[in-house]
Amino acid sequence: MIYYTMMPEELMFPTHEDEYKKQTIIEKDGVQLLVQGTGTAEYEIVRILSSDPKYFLDQQYTPGQKIIMSHS
C-alpha cells in the first residue's frame, strides 16, 4: 500500500516510546551524537547533533555506524 500524504512519517507511523528509552546523547571527539544502545558498550549512531557540515561528510559519523564506548 502506498500513502500519498504531506504528513511526516513520524505522524503516520509513530515510534513506540520504548525505542526512545534506548537512545541517549553522547559526545565523541567533540561531536554530539544521538545514539541507540545495541549491546553492552556498543552504540549505533541515529543522528548527528551538529551544524558543522564537515561532520556530515565524515563517514565515521554516518547514521547506522556502530561505535564502541569504553568506560574509563
N, C-alpha and C positions, 0 to 999 in steps of 0.2 A: 504494500500500500504506500502511496506517495502523498505526503501532505504538502499542499501549496499554501503557505502562510507567511506573513511578515513577523509573526511572533517568534521570540528567541527560542532556541531548542530547550533551554532550561525550563521554560514555562510549559512546553508541550510534554516533555519527558523529565519530570523533576527527579533529582538525585535523592536517594534516601539519606536521612540525617546521619546514619551510621558511617557512610562514606566520608562525610566531613570530619568526623571524630578522628579518623586516621590521619588527617592532614595537619601539618604544622609548618611554621615558617622558620627556616634556618639561614645562617649566613655562611657561605663557603667562599673563601678567597675574596672577601669584601663584597660579594654579590648576595643579595637576599633572594631566596628561592622558596616557593611554596612546594612542599614535598609531601608524599604519601608513604607511610611506612609499609614495607613489604616483607621485612624479616626483622631479625634482632637488631642489627646495626646497618641495615640496607634501606635506602630510600629511593623512590622514583620521583623524578622531577615532574611536577604538574605545570608550573608556571614560573617565569622569571619576573621578579618584582623590582624592576629597574627601568629607568627611562633612557639608559645609555644603549644605543644601538649596537655597540661592539659586542655586548654580551649575547645579543640575539644572533649574531653571526658566528659565535664561538660554539663549536659542536659539543663541547663538554657540558654545556648548559641547555642542550636541546631537550624539550619536554619528552619524557619517556626514557631518558637516560637513567641508569642506576648509579647511585653514589653510595660509598660506604663511609659512615661517620664513626670515628674512633672515640671512645670515652676516655679522654685523657685530660 
